[in-house]
Amino acid sequence: MSTEEMLAVFDRQGQRLGLKPRSAVHRDGDWHMLAFVWAARRRDDGSAALLLQVRGRPTDRFRGHVDAPAGGHVPGAESHFEGAVREASEEMGLALGPGELTYLGRRQIESLPMDCKRTFQHHYLCRRPLTLEDVRVTEEVTGFVEVDLADFSALIDRKVEKARARVLTKDGGGIRPGVVTAENLALYSAEVLQTFRLVIRASLHVLETGGVDPGVFG
């Protein structure tokens, strides 16, 4: 018999209050933690590429949407850094060593219609220059895409209708050309789209300077 995952709950200021079962946290709208791992790299021509996950769990209302390569809830026994390392292992098949994750910042978001109504979202950038050849499609995900970072940014802002991509899926067809379109973002809220924008800004700063701009996430 499985035991339900226990999450740490917090007050609005981020002070830890205790532990609750995940279903109760979602039911009651408690503040809790999520951790995300992002991956961006410079290509040989100087442009930047962004690696994204394609969501595909049958019960996921955002099935077919793109997201951070790895991310999810942080159990009460973990720090958000430990959660990020674990999610990278579970969803990308990566064992990240010391110093391979850079902390970009935290967002505090209220999304009252969602299961995760109130969250502290902790965002990390993988310092290893990952490509589709470096990740493994685990049972946690449907696939991954690699897009030009500038093209994806334009897609978020509805300046283009699609962005060319390289695609890796579970079907065993290997890496092949594809596209990311507005449909892969269609159900996301303005808050989620703003998170993409902030992550892109923060990641570009790291790629350009080697350091983190603390003003991006405030």
C-alpha positions in Angstrom: 0.0 0.0 0.0 1.5 3.3 -1.0 1.8 6.3 1.3 0.7 9.7 0.0 3.4 12.2 -0.6 3.8 14.7 2.2 4.5 18.3 1.2 5.8 21.2 3.3 3.2 24.0 3.6 4.1 27.7 4.1 2.5 31.0 5.0 2.4 33.8 2.4 5.8 35.1 3.6 7.4 31.7 3.0 7.7 30.6 6.6 7.3 26.8 6.9 4.2 25.8 8.9 4.4 22.0 8.8 3.5 19.0 6.6 0.3 17.9 4.8 -0.6 15.2 2.3 -0.4 16.4 -1.2 -4.1 16.0 -1.9 -5.0 18.1 1.2 -2.5 20.8 0.1 -4.3 21.0 -3.2 -7.7 20.9 -1.7 -7.0 23.6 0.9 -5.0 25.8 -1.4 -1.9 25.9 0.8 1.4 27.5 -0.2 3.9 24.8 -1.2 7.1 24.4 -3.2 7.8 23.4 -6.8 11.3 23.1 -8.4 12.1 23.4 -12.1 15.3 22.7 -14.1 15.8 24.6 -17.3 18.4 23.9 -20.0 19.8 26.5 -22.4 23.1 26.6 -24.4 25.0 28.6 -26.9 25.3 27.0 -30.4 28.5 27.2 -32.4 27.0 30.1 -34.5 26.4 32.1 -31.3 22.6 31.7 -31.1 20.9 30.2 -28.1 18.9 27.0 -27.9 16.4 26.0 -25.3 15.5 22.5 -24.3 11.9 21.8 -23.3 9.7 18.9 -22.2 6.5 17.8 -23.9 3.9 17.1 -21.3 2.0 13.9 -21.9 0.5 12.2 -18.8 -3.1 11.1 -19.6 -4.6 13.1 -16.7 -2.6 16.3 -17.4 -4.9 19.1 -18.7 -1.8 20.6 -20.4 -1.0 17.4 -22.3 0.9 18.3 -25.5 2.2 21.6 -24.0 5.8 22.4 -23.6 7.4 23.1 -20.2 10.6 23.1 -18.3 12.7 19.9 -19.1 12.2 18.8 -15.5 10.0 20.0 -12.6 7.5 19.1 -10.0 6.5 19.1 -6.3 9.2 19.2 -3.6 8.4 16.7 -0.8 8.6 18.0 2.7 11.9 16.1 3.4 13.7 17.8 0.5 15.1 21.2 -0.1 14.2 22.8 -3.5 17.7 22.1 -4.7 17.4 18.4 -3.8 14.0 18.4 -5.6 15.5 19.9 -8.7 18.3 17.3 -8.8 15.8 14.5 -8.3 13.4 15.8 -11.0 16.3 16.0 -13.5 17.1 12.3 -12.8 13.5 11.2 -13.0 12.4 13.2 -16.0 15.6 13.7 -18.0 17.6 10.7 -17.0 20.4 13.0 -15.8 22.7 12.6 -12.8 23.7 16.2 -12.1 26.9 16.7 -10.2 27.9 19.5 -7.7 27.9 22.9 -9.4 25.8 21.9 -12.4 22.7 23.8 -11.3 22.6 27.6 -11.0 19.7 29.1 -9.0 17.9 31.7 -11.1 15.3 32.7 -8.6 11.8 32.2 -7.1 8.3 33.1 -8.2 5.4 33.3 -5.9 2.2 32.5 -7.9 -1.5 32.2 -7.1 -3.5 30.2 -9.7 -6.7 29.7 -7.9 -8.5 27.6 -10.5 -5.7 25.0 -10.6 -4.8 22.1 -8.3 -1.6 24.0 -7.4 -3.4 27.1 -6.2 -0.5 28.8 -4.3 3.1 27.9 -5.0 6.7 29.0 -4.5 8.4 28.1 -7.7 12.2 27.7 -7.6 13.9 27.8 -11.0 17.4 26.4 -11.8 19.5 26.5 -14.9 21.6 23.4 -15.8 25.1 24.7 -16.5 25.8 21.6 -18.7 25.2 22.5 -22.4 22.5 19.9 -23.0 21.2 18.7 -26.3 18.6 16.2 -27.2 21.3 13.6 -27.5 22.1 14.0 -23.8 18.6 13.3 -22.4 16.6 10.2 -22.1 12.8 10.0 -22.5 11.8 8.4 -19.2 8.3 7.1 -18.3 7.7 10.5 -16.6 7.6 12.4 -19.9 6.4 12.1 -23.5 9.4 13.7 -25.2 11.6 16.7 -25.6 12.1 19.5 -28.1 15.0 21.8 -28.7 14.1 25.2 -30.1 15.9 28.4 -31.0 15.5 30.6 -27.9 14.8 33.8 -29.8 12.1 32.0 -31.9 10.5 30.6 -28.8 10.4 34.0 -27.2 8.7 35.4 -30.3 6.2 32.5 -30.2 5.3 33.3 -26.5 4.7 36.9 -27.5 2.5 35.8 -30.5 4.9 37.5 -32.9 5.2 34.2 -34.9 2.9 31.3 -35.3 5.5 28.5 -34.9 9.1 27.8 -34.1 11.2 25.2 -35.8 12.4 22.5 -33.5 14.3 19.2 -33.1 12.1 16.6 -31.5 12.7 13.4 -29.5 9.7 11.3 -28.5 9.0 7.9 -27.0 8.1 6.2 -30.3 11.7 5.2 -31.0 11.9 7.3 -34.2 15.0 9.1 -33.0 15.6 12.8 -33.3 13.7 14.5 -36.2 12.6 17.9 -37.3 9.4 19.4 -36.0 7.7 22.6 -34.8 6.4 24.2 -31.6 3.2 26.1 -32.2 0.9 28.4 -30.3 -1.2 25.3 -29.6 1.7 24.0 -27.4 1.1 27.1 -25.1 -2.6 27.7 -25.6 -4.0 26.7 -22.2 -1.3 28.4 -20.1 -2.2 31.4 -18.0 -0.6 34.8 -18.3 1.4 34.0 -15.2 2.9 30.9 -16.8 3.8 32.7 -20.0 5.5 35.4 -17.9 7.5 32.7 -16.1 8.8 31.5 -19.5 9.8 35.1 -20.3 11.6 35.5 -17.0 13.4 32.2 -17.4 14.6 33.2 -20.9 15.9 36.5 -19.7 17.6 34.9 -16.7 19.1 32.1 -18.8 20.4 34.5 -21.4 22.1 36.6 -18.7 23.9 33.5 -17.4 25.0 32.5 -20.9 26.3 35.9 -21.7 28.0 36.8 -18.3 28.3 33.6 -16.4 26.5 35.1 -13.5 22.9 35.5 -12.3 21.0 38.8 -12.6 19.1 38.9 -9.2 16.7 41.5 -10.6 15.0 39.2 -13.1 13.0 37.4 -10.5 13.0 40.3 -8.1 
